[in-house]
Amino acid sequence: MSFREFREMEFQKDICRELMSIRKNLEIIAKALQPPENPPKKDRIEYDDLVQPGRLQCNTTKEIVKPSWPDPYHVIAVDFDGTLVTDEWPGIGAPIWETIDYVKARQAEGSKIILWTNRVGAELDAAVRWCEGNGLIFDAVNENLPEMIELFGADSRKIYADEFIDDRSKPKLPEIDF
């Protein structure tokens, strides 16, 4: 056998090994793509079936069930400048008692209150101290409630709330007897 014939035979062996490896990989892939023998049958998909921490799954269903939130309370996000006080940023303006009294009344009824403001740093600290001095204690400041962070697996930029009170939205506050 000449050297050339030997090299050709070795080359053919290498090609056969590669083809066998590819075939084996294709068999593994085909098996993984097969549907389970007895898939569970559901007319409804629960929220936890759709979302897993860190990834979104795509599913089709007849009905998607709204998640059962862990909060049996109402969540209110309230702005500071122009809403709780007149807008004199970076200073602190005069109190807007109508809004302050409304937020306090809702909190007394069991609502969770989030201070939702553009203030940061020393200006934010001053606003929080001012609110505490006027009887407003917040459940969160510029972030979601801890139970919402746990539910979603992160603190989204968007605050989860049932009601947003902000001077930019010109809210109409319901009448409440104090």
N, C-alpha and C positions, 0 to 999 in steps of 0.2 A: 504494500500500500504506500502510495506516494504521500508526501507531506501535504500536497494540495487536496488529495482525496480525504486524508485525515481531518483537515481543517473543515472541509465541506460537511463531513459526517458530524463533527462537533457542533457546527453551526446549526444543522438540522435538529440535533438533540436540544440545543438551547431554544430553538423555536418551539419544539414540542413541549418543553417545560413551561415556557411562557403561555402557550395556548392552554395547557392544563390548569395553570394558575388563574388565567382569565375565566375559564369555564367554572372553576370552583367559586370564584368571586361572584359570577353571575348567578349561580345556584343560591348562594347565600342571600343576595339581593332579592331574587325572585321569592324566596321563602319569607323574607321580611315584609315584602309588599302584599302578601296574601292576607285577606281579612281573617279574623279569628273564626274558628269553627262555629262557635255559639255566641255571637255578639249579644250583649244585653240590649233588650228592646225597651225604649223609653218614648213616651209621647211628650215628655217634658224634660228639659235639661235645666238643672239647677245652676245657679251662678258659679258655684265652685267647680262645676264641670267645664265651664267656659274659660275661667281665668285661673292660672297658677302663678304664684309669685315669680316675677321676672319674665314671664312669657305669656303671649296671647295665643289661644288655640282657636282654630277655625272649625266650627261645627254647624251642621244644619239640623233643624228641628221643626216640629209643628208649632211649638210654643216655647218662648224663652221666659222663664220665671224671674220676676224682679227679685233682687236679693233682699234678704231680710236683714236690714241694717241693725247694728247693735245699739243704735241710739233711739230710745223711746221719747226723746225730747226734741225740741225745736232748736235749731242752730241759727244764730244771728251773727253776721259779720258787720261790724260798724267802723266807719272811718273816723278819724280824729279831727283834722283841720277842716273847718267849714261844716262839720256835722255835730261833733260834741262841743266844739268851741268855734268861735268865729275865726276865719282864716287869717292868721297873722304870722304864718310860718316865716322864719324859724322860731319865732316866739310863740307864746301860747295866748290865744285870744280869749275873749269873754265867754263864759259858759252859755251853751244853748240848752236851757233847762228842759224844754219840751222833749228834746231827744234824750237827754240824760235820764229824765224821769221815766220815759217810755222804756228805755233799756233796763233800768233798775226794776221796773214793774215786771217786765218779761222774765228777767232773771229770777225774781222772787217766785214766779209761777213755774220755774223749772227749766227755762231755756238756758242753753249754753251760749256764752258770748265770746266772740273773737274780736280783738282789736285788729283792724285791717287797714293799715296806713302805709304811706310811702316813707314815713320817718324811719331813720336808722340811727345807730350810734347814740350820741349824747342827746340828740333831739328826741329820739324814741324813748330813752330812759326818762327824760323830763316829762313826756306825755303820760307815760305809765304811772309815774309818781303823782302827777296831777290828778289822774283818774282815781287812783287809790285814795288820795286825800279827799276826793269828792264821792267816795263810796262805790266806785266802779271797780270791781275786781274781775279780771278777765280769766277765762278758762284757757285761752291761748292768745299769743301775740304774734301777728304776721306769720302764722303757720296754722296748719290744720290741727284739729283736736287729736290728742294722742291715740284715741281709739280708731280714728279715721286713718291715721298714718299706719297703724298696725293692720287695718283691714286692707288698704291698698298696697302695703309693702314699701311705701316711701311717702315722703311729704311732697305732694305735687305743688307746682307753682300756683295752681288754681285752688282757692279755698273752697272746701265743701261747706255750704250753708244753705238753709232754707230761705233766708231773708238777708238781703244786703241793704244796709242803710248808708248812703253816701250823698254828699251835697251835689255831686255830678249827676246823680240819677233823680234828684228832686223828689224824694219819697213823700208819699202822703201817709202820715202816721194816723192810725185809727184813734178814735177818741177813747181815752181811759180815764176813769175817775180815780184820783189819788187821795 
